[in-house]
């Protein structure tokens, strides 16, 4: 146990989710924006013919949580690439997404 976690005990947290949330949403593009108080991640599905997109999910988080998410993604990408090899980057969808209300 490292020094920063010394004296802390692990608490088991049970997470509940309905079937629709557990099914998940596919996204092939994300748009990230921020203010001083929060980060907003819009996960989109972009279709090429005809070119259009759909907002699949919006996640709003604190700057601290956004930083923890970035660190977790970096660790998981490193682990993935050690297991399966380098991730091949493909071109991002072209165009500027505009979310219509």
Sine and cosine of phi, psi and omega as CSV:
sin_phi,cos_phi,sin_psi,cos_psi,sin_omega,cos_omega
0.00,0.00,0.75,-0.66,0.00,-1.00
-0.98,0.18,0.21,-0.98,-0.11,-0.99
-0.88,0.47,-0.60,0.80,-0.07,-1.00
-0.94,0.33,-0.38,0.93,0.02,-1.00
-0.98,-0.19,-0.02,1.00,-0.01,-1.00
-0.89,0.45,0.75,-0.67,0.02,-1.00
1.00,0.02,-0.22,0.97,0.05,-1.00
-1.00,0.02,0.61,-0.79,0.05,-1.00
-0.94,-0.34,0.50,-0.86,-0.01,-1.00
-0.97,0.23,0.71,-0.70,0.06,-1.00
-0.92,-0.40,0.80,-0.60,0.04,-1.00
-0.98,0.19,0.80,-0.60,0.01,-1.00
-0.90,-0.44,0.87,-0.50,0.03,-1.00
-1.00,0.01,0.82,-0.57,-0.01,-1.00
-0.97,-0.23,0.75,-0.66,0.04,-1.00
-0.95,-0.32,0.56,-0.83,0.05,-1.00
-0.46,-0.89,0.63,-0.78,0.06,-1.00
-0.98,0.21,0.21,-0.98,-0.10,-0.99
-0.87,0.50,-0.62,0.79,-0.03,-1.00
-0.91,0.42,-0.65,0.76,0.03,-1.00
-0.93,0.37,-0.66,0.75,0.00,-1.00
-0.90,0.45,-0.48,0.88,0.01,-1.00
-0.90,0.43,-0.56,0.83,0.05,-1.00
0.99,0.13,0.12,-0.99,0.03,-1.00
-0.76,-0.65,0.65,-0.76,0.07,-1.00
-1.00,0.06,0.63,-0.78,0.03,-1.00
-0.67,-0.75,0.68,-0.73,0.08,-1.00
-0.90,-0.44,0.19,0.98,0.06,-1.00
-0.34,-0.94,0.58,-0.81,0.08,-1.00
-0.75,-0.66,0.62,-0.79,0.08,-1.00
-0.86,-0.50,0.83,-0.55,-0.04,-1.00
-0.93,-0.37,0.77,-0.64,0.11,-0.99
-0.77,-0.64,0.24,-0.97,0.01,-1.00
-0.45,-0.90,0.37,-0.93,0.18,-0.98
-0.82,-0.57,0.03,-1.00,0.07,-1.00
-0.88,0.48,-0.40,0.92,-0.10,-1.00
-0.98,-0.18,-0.35,0.94,-0.12,-0.99
-0.39,-0.92,0.36,-0.93,0.15,-0.99
-0.93,-0.36,0.63,-0.78,0.04,-1.00
-0.85,-0.52,0.83,-0.55,0.04,-1.00
-0.92,-0.38,0.92,-0.39,0.08,-1.00
-0.99,-0.14,0.86,-0.51,0.02,-1.00
-0.98,-0.18,0.85,-0.53,-0.14,-0.99
-0.89,-0.45,0.40,-0.92,0.20,-0.98
-0.89,-0.45,0.91,-0.42,-0.01,-1.00
-0.98,-0.19,0.79,-0.61,0.04,-1.00
-0.95,-0.31,0.58,-0.81,-0.11,-0.99
-1.00,-0.01,-0.50,0.87,-0.10,-0.99
-0.79,-0.62,0.93,-0.38,-0.32,0.95
-0.93,0.38,0.38,-0.92,-0.07,-1.00
-0.90,0.43,0.89,-0.45,0.09,-1.00
-0.36,-0.93,0.17,-0.98,0.00,-1.00
-0.59,-0.81,0.18,-0.98,0.01,-1.00
-0.66,-0.75,0.72,-0.69,0.10,-0.99
-0.95,0.30,0.89,-0.46,-0.03,-1.00
-1.00,0.04,-0.63,0.78,-0.07,-1.00
-0.28,-0.96,0.51,-0.86,0.10,-0.99
-0.81,-0.59,0.79,-0.61,0.03,-1.00
-0.87,-0.49,0.82,-0.57,0.00,-1.00
-0.93,-0.36,0.78,-0.63,-0.07,-1.00
-0.60,-0.80,0.32,-0.95,0.05,-1.00
-0.95,0.30,0.37,-0.93,0.07,-1.00
-0.84,0.55,-0.62,0.79,0.02,-1.00
-0.89,0.45,-0.67,0.74,0.02,-1.00
-0.94,0.34,-0.60,0.80,0.05,-1.00
-0.87,0.49,-0.65,0.76,0.02,-1.00
-0.91,0.41,-0.68,0.74,0.04,-1.00
-0.90,0.44,-0.61,0.79,0.05,-1.00
-0.89,0.45,-0.70,0.71,0.02,-1.00
-0.87,0.50,-0.69,0.72,0.01,-1.00
-0.91,0.41,-0.67,0.74,0.02,-1.00
-0.90,0.43,-0.68,0.74,0.04,-1.00
-0.88,0.48,-0.68,0.74,0.02,-1.00
-0.87,0.49,-0.71,0.71,0.02,-1.00
-0.89,0.46,-0.68,0.73,-0.03,-1.00
-0.94,0.35,-0.60,0.80,0.05,-1.00
-0.91,0.42,-0.68,0.74,0.05,-1.00
-0.87,0.49,-0.71,0.71,0.00,-1.00
-0.90,0.44,-0.69,0.72,0.02,-1.00
-0.85,0.53,-0.75,0.66,-0.06,-1.00
-0.93,0.37,-0.51,0.86,0.10,-0.99
-0.91,0.41,-0.59,0.81,-0.04,-1.00
-0.99,0.15,-0.63,0.77,-0.18,-0.98
-0.85,-0.52,-0.06,1.00,-0.03,-1.00
0.99,-0.11,0.13,-0.99,-0.06,-1.00
-0.86,0.51,0.60,-0.80,0.08,-1.00
-0.98,0.17,0.80,-0.60,0.03,-1.00
-0.99,0.15,0.86,-0.51,0.01,-1.00
-1.00,0.08,0.76,-0.65,0.05,-1.00
-0.96,-0.27,0.35,-0.94,0.01,-1.00
-0.87,0.49,0.62,-0.78,0.07,-1.00
-0.94,0.33,0.45,-0.89,0.08,-1.00
-0.84,0.55,0.59,-0.80,-0.03,-1.00
-1.00,0.04,0.29,-0.96,0.01,-1.00
0.98,-0.20,0.26,-0.96,0.01,-1.00
-0.94,-0.33,0.92,-0.40,-0.02,-1.00
-0.94,0.33,0.65,-0.76,0.07,-1.00
-0.76,-0.65,0.88,-0.47,-0.03,-1.00
-0.99,0.11,0.84,-0.54,-0.04,-1.00
-0.99,-0.16,0.71,-0.71,-0.03,-1.00
-1.00,-0.06,0.00,0.00,0.00,0.00
